[in-house]
Amino acid sequence: MLALAVLTILTAQQPDADPKIIALTVAEIRRLLNALVLTRPLPPEHTLHWSIWRRTSQARARRSHYQRRLSHQASRRIK
């Protein structure tokens, strides 16, 4: 429980400055801690690169989802 509280606080303290990548989530921080501390370690560069790739991909999916919903709403207004 304490670990979840710490992860939640870490997540809430992040600024959401870069629209090309989503902010760290509680789940992503947990994955990073697990990958960097609890399991047989891969090189930290690999783990951090994977995290950045994953969050960039999520941001791209989020933008696509928003654009699709906006275009769908616009087409419904025209009719």
Secondary structure, 3 states (H helix, E strand, C coil): CHHHHHHHHHHHCCCCCCCCCCCCCHHHHHHHHHHHHHCCCCCHHHHHHHHHHHHHHHHHHHHHHHHHHHHHHHHHHHC
